[in-house]
Amino acid sequence: MHVVIMGCGRVGSTLARSLEDRNHTVSIIDSEPDAFRRLGPGFNGDKVTGYGFDQEVLEKAGIRRADAFAAVSSGDNSNIIAARVARETFGIQQVVARIYDPGRAEVYQRLGITTVATVKWTADQVLRRILPAGAEPDFRDPSGTIRVDQVPVTEAWIGHRTVDFQMQSKSRIAWIDRLGEGMLPTKDSVIQEGDLLHLVMREENAAHAYSIFDHGPEDN
């Protein structure tokens, strides 16, 4: 993946190094050239001086070949403007914006921009939202055997029973986020459009679970 980051503060620099450690390419934008010192001498990505909501700056950072964009500067307005430009002008689907005001964050969620409020912020949270589903679990137990992933429902499974998905994927649905509330599935529960599934599975079964999730129910 190629990821463009706006903001080279503590979060942005940590996120950039974490992505490079996972062999992704990174361009990071900041209006202050001195901010790039936080990246350290080992950083191999592009450092672009400017504002992340400026289309020319985004072009220089490789936004047209980017798979994801993260706006993590210290300003809510700048982050949201940049996130909207990345999504609406350049068509980037994986967009995350750091928002200090949780009330405003909820508004922008409705626009399709994933927001992370400061009170629950970590670079790891953004990382999990940027990388493809299954690349980085929400939780892995100390033995590395069990993982928990949150996955938006695919069209192929809408209208199908949760028990059928669990049986075919060899995973368990711990809970479902639906319309802003958490719910525990029962044997009669049906997967609906917009559901966010929290899956518990063995690490060795993850590839199989994601294959079933992407391709839909197997014929009986």
C-alpha positions as CSV (number, residue, x, y, z in Angstrom):
1,M,0.0,0.0,0.0
2,H,0.9,3.6,-0.4
3,V,-0.4,5.9,2.5
4,V,-0.4,9.6,2.6
5,I,-0.3,11.2,6.1
6,M,-1.0,14.8,7.0
7,G,0.7,15.9,10.2
8,C,4.1,14.9,11.5
9,G,3.5,15.2,15.2
10,R,3.9,12.3,17.6
11,V,1.0,10.4,16.1
12,G,1.8,11.0,12.5
13,S,5.5,10.2,12.9
14,T,4.6,7.0,14.9
15,L,2.1,6.0,12.3
16,A,4.6,6.6,9.4
17,R,7.3,4.5,11.0
18,S,4.8,1.7,11.8
19,L,3.6,1.6,8.2
20,E,7.2,1.4,6.9
21,D,8.0,-1.4,9.4
22,R,5.2,-3.3,7.6
23,N,6.7,-2.7,4.2
24,H,4.2,-0.1,3.1
25,T,5.3,3.2,1.3
26,V,4.5,6.5,3.0
27,S,4.4,10.2,2.1
28,I,4.0,12.5,5.1
29,I,3.0,16.2,4.8
30,D,3.6,19.0,7.4
31,S,3.7,22.7,7.1
32,E,6.8,22.9,9.3
33,P,9.9,21.3,7.9
34,D,11.4,20.9,11.4
35,A,8.6,18.4,12.2
36,F,10.1,15.8,10.0
37,R,12.9,15.3,12.5
38,R,10.5,13.2,14.5
39,L,10.8,10.5,11.8
40,G,14.4,9.8,12.5
41,P,17.2,9.0,10.1
42,G,15.9,5.6,9.1
43,F,12.7,6.9,7.5
44,N,12.7,6.2,3.8
45,G,9.4,7.8,2.7
46,D,8.7,11.2,1.1
47,K,8.6,14.3,3.3
48,V,6.4,17.0,1.7
49,T,6.3,20.5,3.1
50,G,2.9,22.2,2.8
51,Y,-0.8,21.8,3.8
52,G,-2.6,18.5,3.4
53,F,-5.7,20.1,2.0
54,D,-3.8,21.7,-0.9
55,Q,-4.4,19.6,-4.0
56,E,-1.0,20.4,-5.4
57,V,0.7,19.3,-2.2
58,L,-1.4,16.1,-2.2
59,E,-0.4,15.4,-5.8
60,K,3.2,15.8,-4.8
61,A,2.7,13.3,-2.0
62,G,1.4,10.7,-4.5
63,I,-2.3,10.9,-3.5
64,R,-3.4,9.5,-6.9
65,R,-1.6,6.2,-6.3
66,A,-2.5,6.2,-2.6
67,D,-4.6,3.5,-1.0
68,A,-5.3,5.4,2.2
69,F,-5.0,8.9,3.7
70,A,-4.7,9.9,7.4
71,A,-5.2,13.5,8.6
72,V,-3.6,13.7,12.0
73,S,-2.6,17.3,12.4
74,S,-3.4,19.3,15.5
75,G,-6.3,21.1,13.9
76,D,-9.9,19.7,13.5
77,N,-10.8,22.0,10.6
78,S,-7.6,21.2,8.7
79,N,-8.0,17.5,9.2
80,I,-11.6,17.4,8.0
81,I,-11.0,19.6,5.0
82,A,-8.0,17.4,4.0
83,A,-9.9,14.2,4.6
84,R,-12.8,15.4,2.4
85,V,-10.5,16.5,-0.4
86,A,-8.8,13.1,-0.3
87,R,-12.1,11.3,-0.4
88,E,-14.2,13.5,-2.6
89,T,-11.7,14.9,-5.0
90,F,-9.2,12.0,-5.3
91,G,-11.6,9.1,-4.5
92,I,-9.6,7.6,-1.6
93,Q,-11.9,5.2,0.2
94,Q,-9.7,4.5,3.3
95,V,-9.7,8.0,5.0
96,V,-9.1,8.6,8.7
97,A,-9.2,12.0,10.4
98,R,-8.2,12.9,13.9
99,I,-10.9,15.0,15.6
100,Y,-10.6,16.6,19.1
101,D,-14.3,17.3,19.4
102,P,-16.2,14.0,19.7
103,G,-19.5,15.7,18.8
104,R,-18.1,16.8,15.5
105,A,-16.5,13.4,15.0
106,E,-20.0,11.9,14.9
107,V,-21.1,14.2,12.2
108,Y,-18.1,13.4,9.9
109,Q,-18.6,9.7,10.5
110,R,-21.9,10.1,8.6
111,L,-20.0,11.5,5.7
112,G,-18.1,8.3,5.4
113,I,-14.9,9.6,7.1
114,T,-13.6,7.4,9.9
115,T,-12.8,9.7,12.8
116,V,-10.8,9.1,15.9
117,A,-11.3,11.4,18.9
118,T,-8.3,12.3,21.0
119,V,-9.7,10.6,24.1
120,K,-9.3,7.2,22.6
121,W,-6.4,7.9,20.2
122,T,-3.5,5.7,19.5
123,A,-1.5,5.3,16.3
124,D,-2.4,1.6,16.4
125,Q,-6.1,2.4,16.1
126,V,-5.5,4.4,12.9
127,L,-3.2,1.7,11.6
128,R,-6.0,-0.9,11.9
129,R,-8.4,1.3,10.0
130,I,-6.0,2.1,7.2
131,L,-4.7,-1.4,6.5
132,P,-6.9,-3.9,4.6
133,A,-9.3,-6.1,6.6
134,G,-7.5,-8.9,8.3
135,A,-4.0,-7.3,8.0
136,E,-3.9,-6.2,11.6
137,P,-6.3,-7.6,14.3
138,D,-7.9,-5.5,17.1
139,F,-6.5,-7.9,19.6
140,R,-4.3,-10.9,19.7
141,D,-3.9,-13.0,22.9
142,P,-0.3,-13.3,24.4
143,S,0.2,-16.8,22.9
144,G,-0.7,-15.5,19.4
145,T,-3.4,-18.2,19.0
146,I,-6.6,-16.2,19.2
147,R,-7.4,-12.9,17.5
148,V,-10.3,-10.5,17.5
149,D,-11.1,-8.5,14.3
150,Q,-13.7,-5.9,13.5
151,V,-15.0,-6.3,10.0
152,P,-17.7,-4.3,8.1
153,V,-20.2,-6.8,6.6
154,T,-19.9,-7.6,2.9
155,E,-22.8,-7.5,0.5
156,A,-22.5,-11.3,0.0
157,W,-23.6,-12.0,3.6
158,I,-26.5,-9.5,4.0
159,G,-29.7,-11.4,4.8
160,H,-27.9,-14.6,5.9
161,R,-27.9,-16.0,9.4
162,T,-25.0,-15.4,11.8
163,V,-24.9,-19.0,12.7
164,D,-24.3,-20.0,9.1
165,F,-21.4,-17.5,8.8
166,Q,-19.9,-18.8,12.0
167,M,-20.1,-22.4,10.9
168,Q,-18.6,-21.8,7.5
169,S,-15.9,-19.4,8.6
170,K,-14.8,-21.3,11.7
171,S,-15.1,-18.1,13.7
172,R,-17.4,-16.7,16.3
173,I,-19.2,-13.3,16.3
174,A,-18.6,-11.8,19.7
175,W,-20.9,-8.9,19.0
176,I,-22.3,-6.8,16.3
177,D,-22.3,-3.0,16.1
178,R,-25.6,-2.1,14.5
179,L,-27.0,1.5,14.1
180,G,-24.7,2.8,16.8
181,E,-25.5,0.1,19.4
182,G,-23.9,-3.2,20.3
183,M,-25.9,-6.4,20.1
184,L,-25.2,-10.1,20.9
185,P,-26.2,-12.4,18.1
186,T,-28.6,-15.3,18.8
187,K,-29.3,-18.4,16.7
188,D,-32.0,-16.5,14.8
189,S,-29.9,-13.3,14.1
190,V,-29.6,-12.2,10.5
191,I,-26.7,-10.1,9.2
192,Q,-27.9,-6.7,8.0
193,E,-26.5,-4.0,5.8
194,G,-24.2,-1.7,7.7
195,D,-23.3,-4.2,10.4
196,L,-19.8,-4.2,11.9
197,L,-18.9,-7.7,13.1
198,H,-16.5,-8.4,15.9
199,L,-15.0,-11.8,15.0
200,V,-13.1,-14.1,17.3
201,M,-11.0,-16.8,15.5
202,R,-7.9,-18.8,15.7
203,E,-4.9,-17.2,14.0
204,E,-4.5,-20.2,11.7
205,N,-8.1,-19.9,10.5
206,A,-8.0,-16.2,9.7
207,A,-7.3,-16.5,6.0
208,H,-10.1,-19.0,5.6
209,A,-12.5,-16.8,7.6
210,Y,-11.7,-13.8,5.4
211,S,-12.1,-15.8,2.2
212,I,-15.6,-17.0,3.3
213,F,-16.4,-13.4,4.3
214,D,-15.4,-12.0,0.9
215,H,-16.9,-14.7,-1.3
216,G,-20.2,-15.3,0.5
217,P,-22.0,-18.4,1.7
218,E,-20.9,-21.8,0.3
219,D,-23.6,-23.8,-1.4
220,N,-25.0,-26.6,0.7
